[in-house]
Amino acid sequence: MTQRVILKELKNLTITERLTIIEAALQLIRKDLQQVEQPFVPTERRQQLAAAAAALLPDYSGGGELTIFTVLDGENFHV
């Protein structure tokens, strides 16, 4: 169904029916936006952070300072 057809059909409905449809559409949009804003459930996010920490573990457990990262200090990171 195209937008034009939907709008044409809405004209045939009562105001109450139109409001009901609009409310339902807004609920669908809100649900979609929540999924976009929060793509990870807490468990998935925790697993992702744990994997990132495990990947960096050798850098931290080797002892000494983490001077390898100071190479980037002089880089211009402004775009």
N, C-alpha and C positions, 0 to 999 in steps of 0.2 A: 504494500500500500504506500503510495507516495504522499508527500507532505500536502500537496494540493488536494488530494482525495480526502485526507484526514480532516483538513480545515473545512472542506465543503460539507462533510458529514457532521462536523461539530455544529454547524449552523442549524442542523435539523434537530438538535437536542435541546432540552430545557437547560436553564442556567444551573440547576442543581446537578443534572447529569454531566454538564461540562465541568463543573467544579470537582466532581468525583473523579473524572478522568484526569484532570490537571493534578489533583492530589496524588493519584496513583503514579503519574508520570514523574512527579517531583520525588516521590519515594524511591523510584527506580534510579533516578539521577543521583540522589544522595548515596544510595548503596554503591553505585559505580564509583563515585568520588572517594568514598571511604576505602574501597579496594585499591584505588590508585595511590592514595596518600599513605596507606599502610599495607604495602605488598607482602610483608612478612608477618606471620604470627609470631608471638614472643619466642616460641620454641625454635622456629626456623632462624630467627635473628640471633638467638643465643648460640646456635650451632655454627652460624656464619662467623660470629665473633671468635668462637673457640678455634675454628679452623685458621683464622687469621693470626691468632695468638700462637698457635702451634707452628705456623710457618715462620714466625719471627723468633721462636725459642732459641734456635742455634745462635742468633746474633746476640742474645742476652746472656746465654749460659756459657759462652766462651771465656768470660772473664775480661777484665780490662774495661776500657772505655768504648763507647760506641762512636768512635771518631769517623767511621766509614760514612756516616750520614752528614758529616760536616763538609763534605765535598760540595754539597748543594748550597752551602751558605752564600756563596757569591753569585748564584744564579738569580736572574731577574724573573720573577714569576708573575709579574703584573702583565695582563694581556691588553 
